[in-house]
Amino acid sequence: MELLESDDAKNLLLRKTAMHKKELEDEVKLLSHNTEKFITNALVIGGTLAVTYFIVRKLSKSKAKSKSKIRPKVKKVKLVDERGDDQEMAAVAPSEPTIMSQIGSALAAQATVFLLDLAKDKLSAFLQTHFDKEAVTPNERS
């Protein structure tokens, strides 16, 4: 009798060990899957923000260079004062932005809005899943 009871206890412990081992492996797989999704989302969002930064930087750099190279147009204006004396003055004509700079600015603004919206959606989805997981207590998982 004693021998059978020890075999039953041993088999019971082995089954419990196998069950706990399987549960741990499942949790590790779930954790690695969630981590992989999180890292992928972070890389996508970071990459899009980096690309947006470089595009905006390139567009703004070209504007700065063009402004520094192009001298403002100066018109000489003759003014006649009350005494009838002619005076010559220089007036700077306002520079108008080129069509390419306007298109670049609009594209950069639209890309920024799109990427921020994408990042907002990803962040809200992540937070929602995170809060849903926190709502489940450890006793309910078993």
C-alpha positions in Angstrom: 0.0 0.0 0.0 2.7 2.4 1.0 4.4 1.9 -2.4 1.2 2.7 -4.4 0.6 5.8 -2.3 4.1 7.1 -3.0 3.7 6.4 -6.7 0.4 8.3 -6.7 1.9 11.3 -4.9 4.9 11.2 -7.2 2.6 11.1 -10.3 0.5 13.9 -8.9 3.6 16.1 -8.4 4.9 15.3 -11.8 1.6 16.2 -13.4 1.5 19.5 -11.4 5.1 20.2 -12.4 4.2 19.6 -16.1 1.1 21.8 -15.8 3.1 24.7 -14.2 5.9 24.3 -16.8 3.3 24.6 -19.6 1.7 27.6 -18.1 5.1 29.3 -17.7 6.0 28.6 -21.3 2.7 30.0 -22.4 3.2 33.2 -20.4 6.7 33.6 -21.8 5.4 33.2 -25.4 2.7 35.7 -24.7 5.1 38.1 -23.2 7.6 37.8 -26.0 4.8 38.3 -28.6 3.6 41.4 -26.8 7.1 42.7 -26.6 7.7 42.1 -30.3 4.5 44.0 -31.2 5.5 46.9 -28.9 9.0 47.1 -30.3 7.6 47.0 -33.9 5.2 49.8 -33.2 7.9 51.8 -31.5 10.2 51.4 -34.5 7.4 52.3 -37.0 6.5 55.4 -35.0 10.1 56.4 -34.4 11.0 55.8 -38.1 8.1 58.0 -39.3 9.0 60.7 -36.9 12.7 60.6 -38.0 11.7 60.7 -41.7 9.4 63.6 -41.0 12.2 65.4 -39.1 14.7 64.9 -41.9 12.2 66.0 -44.6 11.3 69.2 -42.6 14.9 69.8 -42.0 15.8 69.5 -45.6 12.9 71.7 -46.7 13.7 74.4 -44.1 17.4 74.2 -45.0 16.8 74.9 -48.6 14.7 77.9 -47.7 17.4 79.3 -45.4 20.0 78.9 -48.1 17.9 80.5 -50.7 17.0 83.4 -48.5 20.7 84.0 -47.6 21.8 83.8 -51.2 19.1 85.8 -52.7 19.4 89.5 -52.0 16.2 91.4 -51.6 15.2 93.6 -54.5 15.9 97.2 -53.8 14.0 99.9 -55.6 15.1 103.4 -55.6 12.3 105.8 -54.9 12.4 109.5 -55.4 10.6 111.5 -52.8 9.7 115.1 -53.2 9.4 116.9 -49.9 7.4 120.1 -49.2 10.2 122.4 -50.3 10.4 120.7 -53.7 13.7 119.0 -53.0 14.2 115.5 -54.6 15.5 112.9 -52.3 16.4 109.4 -53.3 15.6 106.6 -50.9 15.9 102.8 -51.1 12.9 100.7 -50.5 13.0 97.0 -50.1 10.4 95.1 -52.0 8.7 92.3 -50.1 9.9 88.9 -51.2 7.2 86.5 -52.2 7.6 82.8 -51.4 8.1 80.6 -54.4 5.6 78.0 -55.4 8.0 75.2 -54.6 8.5 76.5 -51.0 4.7 76.7 -50.6 4.2 73.1 -51.8 7.0 71.9 -49.6 5.5 73.6 -46.6 2.1 72.2 -47.3 3.5 68.7 -47.8 5.5 68.9 -44.6 2.4 70.1 -42.7 0.2 67.3 -44.1 2.9 64.6 -43.4 3.3 65.9 -39.8 -0.5 65.7 -39.3 -0.7 62.2 -40.8 2.2 60.9 -38.7 0.9 62.4 -35.5 -2.5 60.9 -36.1 -0.9 57.5 -36.8 1.2 57.8 -33.6 -1.9 58.8 -31.6 -3.9 55.8 -32.9 -1.0 53.4 -32.1 -0.5 54.9 -28.6 -4.2 54.8 -27.8 -4.5 51.1 -29.0 -1.5 50.2 -26.9 -2.8 52.0 -23.8 -6.2 50.3 -24.3 -4.7 46.8 -24.4 -2.5 47.7 -21.4 -5.4 48.8 -19.3 -7.5 45.8 -20.4 -4.7 43.5 -19.2 -4.5 45.4 -15.9 -8.2 44.9 -15.4 -7.8 41.2 -15.4 -6.7 40.0 -12.0 -4.1 37.1 -11.7 -6.8 34.8 -10.2 -8.9 35.2 -13.4 -6.1 34.2 -15.7 -5.9 30.6 -14.3 
